[in-house]
Amino acid sequence: MRILLLFIFGFSLTLAFDNGLGKKPQMGWNSWNKFACNINETVILQTAEKMKELGLLEYGYEYIVMDDCYALKERDPISHKMVEDAAKFPNGIRSLSRRIHELGFKFGMYSSAGKYTCAGYPGSLHYEKIDAETFVNDWEIDYLKYDNCFNEGNSGTPQISYQRYEAMSKALLQTGRPVFYSLCQWGEDQVWDWGSTVANSWRITGDIYDSFDRYDDRCPCQTYDCRAVQGGMCSMTNILEKAVPLGQKAGPFSGWNDLDSLEVGNGGMSTDEYKAHFTLWAILKSPLVLGNDVTDMSKEDFNIVTNKAIIAINQDDSNPAYRVWKKPVSGGHLHLFTNILKDGTFAVTLFNSGNKVNNTVLNFEDIFLTDRVNAAKSFEFTELWTNETTLVSKELSTSIDAHSVKIWWLNCPKDICNKTTSVMHDEL
């Protein structure tokens, strides 16, 4: 299908857009989920300073991304450049950017591939070259989140949307400074089929809402194959269902499906639900972008977003998890996912979206599908939230709470693996 699209659009048959960035899903913080338009120099800088103090940079959270509402409502009448709001940024955005860089972070900003941004500020449609030069040369950005509001009808087919987003892609490249390019295109016009040719990551759904599974007509369907607009106010599980079938569209040689910023710490879900949210985003190789007020983050929430083992899966040079099965339970489903990591080891995730505790058996034949060699081995299962390790053969019996997740890293000790491989070789 992708090759057909490439042929139709006349794209060069390259593996992906390559600006030297995006080899791993991006990590950082974005202002929108918590602050929306209530941003200013103090909010952005205090966030960066607190992230530095908490050591979040060392965990990989390197981008500080300032979202919508930083500009005046009108462009400069002579240069046609965007103008920062001096009341919000008395020292200017360039000064803010440099102070963030001095802290060791990279600085990101926002615009829309439309006449206006989603909050009604000047968008970059037809101003791509001017705005790219402003962002890069004047404000020294390292990252651009590029939205889809007020696009003047320039959507409806993959080719039309592609051309609109390609214009900014080319303009950024022409500045000569590598800029991580993140499309916020809401999953319209099958962005997963062409996003990798112009950008480093691409949103595949409407905006996230801080809820585990609340239904909302504004997020109109439960699967990725929506012919209607994806909408907004999407619960965590709604986004999950849209994302799972698209894992094959992302990876180290293409770019990343973006499931939207994390809601951990914003108060709409329980601790178990936030653990599930963080784990699922990580294994599906979504960008891990914090969306909370990090200056007022609880110890529990901090421990969730700094789970090194789960972050390592997200940042591993491998493809997103695939779902092995999905089984109905009271109030939801049990889901089983497998990640095949670069070093040949595995991560296995069990997610219970139902409303009751469930007992289940994970069979190696399911975990490894057609891989008879590994299905015959014994593995040490280390659960990455509790650090409990168990030696398992053939199947694992486990219990999982409602709205919860369990994730194991599977390691086969050499003495056991060598013995098992020898036996399998004799049988074959």
C-alpha angles and dihedrals in degrees: 000000000000092000089051091052091048090052094048094049095042093238119161111256096247124142095241149326106291122199092147092262137092099050086137130026110278121251128201144089133294125197101216106080094055106023106024105178094348094097133127141151093282095052094050096043095044089051092053092046092050092047088053091049092049092050093240091142089063089055089056103265095135107149124078103195121193110203132200130332103048097115139068116261093248132051122236104280094223107036095025088221124144112259122215117234103256092200090061096035108032092168094044131249092270090061091047091050092051093049090052090049090051088057089057098255131118119240125232135185141186141238138153133241087231142077089270136017117249090267093050102261123130113297127206102240106130089003098074098124095045093046095045089053091047093049095045107030101031102030100025098223126180098193138037126197105199118199135199108228125129092006093165092238094303092141137069099096130051091240095055093048091044092055092050093052094039090060092064091040090058092043092054092048091051092059089068094228117109108242124183104238115209118183116212093192098142095232093288121151093012094289089179088071097055108014092092091062094061109019148034097236138005134201112241099189143030122277120306121244122206096252134105099223111338113153115234128175089216089069092051108188141032102222136059093246095083116151089187124072109286091232128193142273090068117173121226095256092046090057091045092058091050092048104046099073091048098060090103089063094064138059147115093298098047114026138256141301105230114216091185131259122319120262096202108138099019094104105240097107138043124254091259091049092050090050088054091046093051094044095049093047088049098050092045088054095240116160109271101226117163116227102183137092099272091188088068103034121144122233089246093055092044090053091052097053093042099054097136096197094054092044087052090058090051092049096042116118093249143093128279120275119272124219112243096189144346119208127187117244133165108306096354143350144293111236128196120199133182129200119196105207127209094253091056096257124121141231119205123196128193116193126187112198090170127101099241138061110266133203115207144161121233109208120206089224087064096041093051098028106191095000099110094173096059093037088062095051131090117238138195105235111207113189106218098212097048101023089225113152126205131177108232135186127189096340144014122219112205144160123223129192125233116280090009143122137214122194127186133191110215119217124177110208112230096240091052096040094049091050093047093047090052092052092048091050090054091049093049 
